[in-house]
Structure formats: structure tokens, C-alpha cells
Amino acid sequence: MTFRKTGTHVPPDFFATEAAGLRWLAEPGAVAVAGVIEVSKTALTLERITEAAATSEAAADFGHRLAALHQAPAGRFGDNPPRVGTYYFGPLSQPLRIATHPADSCGEAYAARLESLAGYDPEPPAEVTRLIERIGSGAFDDGARPARVHGDLWAGNLLFTSGTAALIDPAAWAGHPLIDLGMLSLFGAPHLETIIDAWAAVYPVETLGGDWRERIELYQFFGLYAHAVLFGGGYRQASITAARRYL
């Protein structure tokens, strides 16, 4: 069985970018990922994932597998998956082109993406601008190596299956591993704490520093601010409040 996504008004390389991200995440064999069958300028055909109840056992298995994915070679911070020229983030109806900047510093690469996102905001809040500057300075850099991150791992892009969970709809890049935990935490996910604890049991969290749980919100900031840019409303104040936490 298959699942077909279509869009006649998306950029011509949009579905190819998503397909490349899926293949890159699947390459290490760590997590289940929707398989790519066919891709064109207006459609993406995938293997259909058979969903099952979200259980704590499946959540723990996924957490272990996500940690293994995050330890697979990923290139430099800020790298896109191979054969991806333009990075997109956002819904199919309104994907945002986000500039990328490969770097040896996680903060430098992350700040470049946030600066690009802020370019869509007619009046970026001062707190957001200051946080981007602080991130870019390396103030939050730790010992994490570049990780293959899904990049948009909210609960709707995590499909529970029999015994584990599978990934769909990525905005993949080589970033800090806490980005995926941050997106899972942004709107909540089934058995979230089980996923995080299982991830921490496999990932070398000592490289992140003892406060890594307190920095999960920092690495969900891109997703939160993207919602402010796209949808406004309460997301804007939530972005300001989150930025103040790290100033």
C-alpha cells in the first residue's frame, strides 16, 4: 500500500528535498522511516505506514533508535542531506525557504537558520534578535557532534507502529540532537518522558552537560518562532517568553 502527497503550488524541488531527507534519515538503519517510492515536481509517493496504538514499550524502543540515529555520521553542523540545495520548513501550503550555513560551531549554524527565519518577520522582537546573537556567539555550544535530525518532529510526524514508531515529513539537517526532543516537547507526544528517558539511556548525554534537559526548550525555539512567523497569535508572545529564558 502507498501514500501519495501532492501539491501543484509548491517549489519544484520541494518534494525532492523531502525525499532526500527521508532517505538520509533511513540510511543508518536506526529508525523506521517512510520509504520513498516515487518523486516528481508535484507529488511524492511513499510506502504507507500501518499505525498501531502508542504504547510505552513502543515509545522506549523509538527513543533508543532515535539516539542511535543521532550518533550516525552527519557531516558538519548546518549541512543539508545530500542532493538538497534548498532547505524548507513549514506546511505544504506555505513552505519557508531557510538559508543554511555549514559550520564547525553548532551555535553558528543554528543562528544562521534563525536569522533566515527572522527575515520573514516584519518586526522581529528584540528578545529574539538578542537570543540569535547569543546562540551565534557559541554561548550554548557543548560537546554534541552533528546529528541527523528530523527537524520537524512534532507528534503528527511520528507514527506509532507495532513495537516502535516511524518518521514522516522531515525537515532534515545536521543539527544538535536536542532539536528533535525539543520539537517532540513543543506540543507534546504520547509517552514523551519515556521517549526522552530511553533516548538518554543510549545517547552519550555526558557530552551535553548536566543541564541538557533545561536546554531542550532552546532547541525547540526554531519550531516555536516559525509558528509565530507563519501564524502569529499567541505563538509570538510565547517566542518572546522563551527567548527571555536564555538571555
Backbone torsions as a table, in degrees:
resi	resn	phi	psi	omega
1	MET	NA	150.2	-176.5
2	THR	-128.9	166.7	175.0
3	PHE	-132.0	131.8	-175.0
4	ARG	-120.3	125.1	174.3
5	LYS	-101.9	136.7	179.3
6	THR	-132.4	155.0	177.2
7	GLY	-168.0	119.9	-177.2
8	THR	-92.1	-10.6	-176.9
9	HIS	-114.9	14.8	178.2
10	VAL	-86.9	159.4	174.9
11	PRO	-56.3	148.5	-173.9
12	PRO	-62.7	-20.3	179.4
13	ASP	-104.0	9.1	-174.6
14	PHE	-62.7	-51.6	-176.8
15	PHE	-70.9	-32.3	175.8
16	ALA	-64.6	-36.8	177.5
17	THR	-64.7	-45.1	178.9
18	GLU	-63.6	-41.8	179.5
19	ALA	-62.3	-41.7	178.6
20	ALA	-62.7	-38.9	178.1
21	GLY	-64.9	-41.9	177.7
22	LEU	-61.7	-45.6	-178.8
23	ARG	-64.3	-38.7	-179.6
24	TRP	-66.4	-40.5	177.9
25	LEU	-69.1	-32.4	-178.8
26	ALA	-78.3	-24.7	-171.0
27	GLU	-52.9	-44.6	-179.4
28	PRO	-70.0	-13.5	-179.6
29	GLY	74.0	21.0	-176.0
30	ALA	-86.9	-43.7	-176.8
31	VAL	-122.4	157.3	173.8
32	ALA	-75.5	134.6	-177.2
33	VAL	-136.9	140.7	176.8
34	ALA	-57.0	125.5	-177.5
35	GLY	-78.2	138.6	-180.0
36	VAL	-85.6	126.6	178.2
37	ILE	-104.0	-46.0	-178.2
38	GLU	-154.0	144.5	179.4
39	VAL	-138.7	140.1	176.1
40	SER	-141.0	-175.6	179.8
41	LYS	-68.5	-22.1	-175.1
42	THR	-121.6	2.8	-177.2
43	ALA	-157.8	155.1	175.7
44	LEU	-137.1	121.0	179.2
45	THR	-105.6	127.4	-175.3
46	LEU	-124.2	160.4	169.5
47	GLU	-67.7	133.1	179.5
48	ARG	-75.3	134.3	179.9
49	ILE	-93.4	128.7	177.3
50	THR	-84.8	112.9	-175.8
51	GLU	-83.6	156.2	178.4
52	ALA	-141.8	175.6	-179.9
53	ALA	-62.8	143.9	177.6
54	ALA	-80.9	110.0	-179.8
55	THR	-111.3	160.6	177.9
56	SER	-64.6	-33.4	178.8
57	GLU	-65.5	-43.1	177.8
58	ALA	-65.5	-39.0	179.2
59	ALA	-63.5	-41.9	179.1
60	ALA	-64.9	-42.5	178.1
61	ASP	-61.4	-43.9	178.7
62	PHE	-63.0	-41.8	178.8
63	GLY	-58.5	-42.5	177.1
64	HIS	-62.5	-43.6	-177.3
65	ARG	-69.2	-37.7	177.9
66	LEU	-62.9	-39.8	177.1
67	ALA	-62.6	-38.8	177.3
68	ALA	-65.6	-40.8	176.2
69	LEU	-59.4	-43.0	-177.7
70	HIS	-67.7	-13.6	178.2
71	GLN	-100.0	-1.5	177.6
72	ALA	-74.8	148.6	178.5
73	PRO	-54.4	136.7	-174.1
74	ALA	-134.5	0.7	-176.8
75	GLY	87.7	-145.8	179.5
76	ARG	-95.9	158.5	171.7
77	PHE	-56.0	133.9	178.6
78	GLY	92.6	-10.3	178.6
79	ASP	-65.9	143.5	168.8
80	ASN	-89.2	164.1	173.3
81	PRO	-58.4	156.0	178.0
82	PRO	-53.5	141.5	177.9
83	ARG	69.3	17.1	174.5
84	VAL	-105.9	116.0	179.7
85	GLY	-93.3	-35.9	-177.7
86	THR	-123.7	131.6	179.8
87	TYR	-93.9	134.4	179.0
88	TYR	-121.4	145.0	174.1
89	PHE	-140.9	137.6	177.3
90	GLY	124.2	178.8	-176.1
91	PRO	-70.5	160.1	179.0
92	LEU	-55.9	-32.9	-178.6
93	SER	-75.8	-18.2	-176.2
94	GLN	-153.4	62.3	179.8
95	PRO	-70.9	135.2	179.2
96	LEU	-96.9	132.4	172.7
97	ARG	-79.5	123.5	-177.4
98	ILE	-116.8	124.8	178.7
99	ALA	-68.3	144.4	-179.4
100	THR	-119.4	156.5	-177.1
101	HIS	-148.2	92.0	176.7
102	PRO	-59.0	138.7	-176.2
103	ALA	-156.2	163.8	174.2
104	ASP	-80.2	-19.1	-179.9
105	SER	-98.7	128.2	175.7
106	CYS	-59.8	-44.2	-178.4
107	GLY	-60.7	-41.0	-179.4
108	GLU	-63.5	-43.6	-179.3
109	ALA	-69.2	-41.3	-179.5
110	TYR	-67.3	-42.0	179.8
111	ALA	-63.5	-36.4	179.6
112	ALA	-61.8	-39.9	178.8
113	ARG	-69.5	-38.9	177.8
114	LEU	-66.7	-38.1	177.8
115	GLU	-63.0	-41.2	178.3
116	SER	-63.6	-42.4	177.8
117	LEU	-62.4	-42.4	-179.9
118	ALA	-62.9	-22.7	178.2
119	GLY	-65.2	-18.4	176.1
120	TYR	-86.4	-7.2	-176.9
121	ASP	-96.7	116.7	-178.9
122	PRO	-58.4	-31.4	-179.8
123	GLU	-139.2	80.4	179.3
124	PRO	-59.4	130.8	178.1
125	PRO	-58.7	145.0	-179.3
126	ALA	-58.1	-37.5	-179.6
127	GLU	-63.3	-37.4	179.1
128	VAL	-68.0	-44.1	178.4
129	THR	-59.8	-43.6	-179.8
130	ARG	-66.6	-38.3	178.5
131	LEU	-65.6	-42.4	178.1
132	ILE	-58.6	-43.2	178.8
133	GLU	-62.0	-40.9	-178.8
134	ARG	-68.6	-41.5	176.8
135	ILE	-60.8	-46.3	-178.8
136	GLY	-63.2	-25.3	179.5
137	SER	-73.8	-10.6	-178.3
138	GLY	89.3	11.8	-175.8
139	ALA	-60.2	-26.5	-176.8
140	PHE	-110.3	5.7	-179.3
141	ASP	-63.6	144.2	178.8
142	ASP	-135.1	-156.1	-177.0
143	GLY	-92.9	10.8	-180.0
144	ALA	-65.7	141.5	172.2
145	ARG	-90.4	157.3	176.9
146	PRO	-54.7	134.7	-177.4
147	ALA	-119.9	148.2	170.6
148	ARG	-74.8	106.0	-179.4
149	VAL	-108.2	146.1	176.0
150	HIS	-63.4	-42.9	172.7
151	GLY	91.9	-22.4	179.1
152	ASP	-141.6	47.3	-169.7
153	LEU	-87.1	60.1	169.6
154	TRP	-81.6	170.5	-170.5
155	ALA	-59.1	-30.6	-179.3
156	GLY	-68.3	-17.3	178.9
157	ASN	-102.2	11.3	176.3
158	LEU	-120.8	110.1	-176.9
159	LEU	-104.8	116.9	178.0
160	PHE	-72.5	137.2	178.7
161	THR	-124.7	-170.2	179.3
162	SER	-71.4	102.7	174.6
163	GLY	93.6	-9.8	-179.2
164	THR	-158.7	-154.6	175.8
165	ALA	-147.5	155.9	-175.6
166	ALA	-123.4	155.9	-176.8
167	LEU	-101.5	140.6	171.8
168	ILE	-135.2	169.0	169.9
169	ASP	47.6	58.2	-177.8
170	PRO	-81.1	161.4	164.6
171	ALA	-126.7	64.6	-163.9
172	ALA	-74.6	145.5	172.9
173	TRP	-164.0	175.6	178.1
174	ALA	-93.5	102.8	-175.4
175	GLY	-137.7	-166.1	178.7
176	HIS	-74.2	137.8	-177.5
177	PRO	-61.4	-25.0	-179.6
178	LEU	-69.4	-11.6	176.9
179	ILE	-59.4	-44.1	-179.5
180	ASP	-68.6	-40.0	176.8
181	LEU	-65.6	-35.5	179.0
182	GLY	-64.4	-44.8	179.7
183	MET	-67.1	-37.2	175.7
184	LEU	-61.8	-34.4	-177.3
185	SER	-81.8	-18.5	-172.2
186	LEU	-60.9	-47.4	179.2
187	PHE	-115.1	2.2	-178.5
188	GLY	86.4	153.2	179.2
189	ALA	-147.6	153.5	177.4
190	PRO	-57.8	132.1	177.1
191	HIS	56.3	41.6	-175.1
192	LEU	-57.9	-48.4	-177.5
193	GLU	-64.4	-33.7	176.3
194	THR	-64.4	-42.5	177.5
195	ILE	-60.2	-48.2	-176.9
196	ILE	-64.7	-44.6	-179.8
197	ASP	-63.7	-40.7	179.0
198	ALA	-67.1	-39.0	176.0
199	TRP	-59.7	-46.2	-177.2
200	ALA	-67.2	-23.4	178.8
201	ALA	-73.6	-18.8	-177.7
202	VAL	-111.1	-39.7	-179.2
203	TYR	-74.7	141.9	179.5
204	PRO	-73.8	78.1	-173.3
205	VAL	-64.7	-17.1	177.9
206	GLU	-62.4	-22.7	178.2
207	THR	-75.7	-13.0	-175.7
208	LEU	-95.6	-12.9	-175.6
209	GLY	91.2	157.6	-174.8
210	GLY	-67.7	-15.5	-177.8
211	ASP	-99.7	21.6	-172.4
212	TRP	-61.2	-33.6	178.5
213	ARG	-65.7	-33.3	179.2
214	GLU	-72.8	-16.6	-179.8
215	ARG	-98.2	4.0	177.0
216	ILE	-60.2	-40.2	-179.5
217	GLU	-64.8	-31.9	177.4
218	LEU	-61.1	-40.3	-176.0
219	TYR	-87.3	-3.1	169.2
220	GLN	-94.9	-1.7	-172.9
221	PHE	-62.6	-36.8	178.7
222	PHE	-58.7	-47.5	179.9
223	GLY	-63.4	-41.2	179.2
224	LEU	-65.0	-47.2	-178.6
225	TYR	-67.9	-32.7	175.6
226	ALA	-60.9	-39.0	176.8
227	HIS	-65.9	-36.1	176.8
228	ALA	-64.4	-42.7	-180.0
229	VAL	-66.3	-41.7	-175.9
230	LEU	-78.7	-38.9	-168.4
231	PHE	-122.4	-14.0	178.3
232	GLY	63.6	-138.2	177.9
233	GLY	59.4	-142.2	-177.4
234	GLY	-67.1	-18.2	179.1
235	TYR	-62.4	-30.9	-178.3
236	ARG	-66.8	-48.3	178.7
237	GLN	-66.7	-36.0	177.8
238	ALA	-62.5	-36.1	178.1
239	SER	-66.5	-42.4	179.0
240	ILE	-63.6	-44.2	-179.8
241	THR	-63.2	-42.2	179.5
242	ALA	-66.0	-40.6	179.8
243	ALA	-61.8	-42.3	-178.1
244	ARG	-60.4	-29.0	-178.8
245	ARG	-61.4	-28.1	-174.2
246	TYR	-110.8	12.1	178.3
247	LEU	-93.8	NA	NA
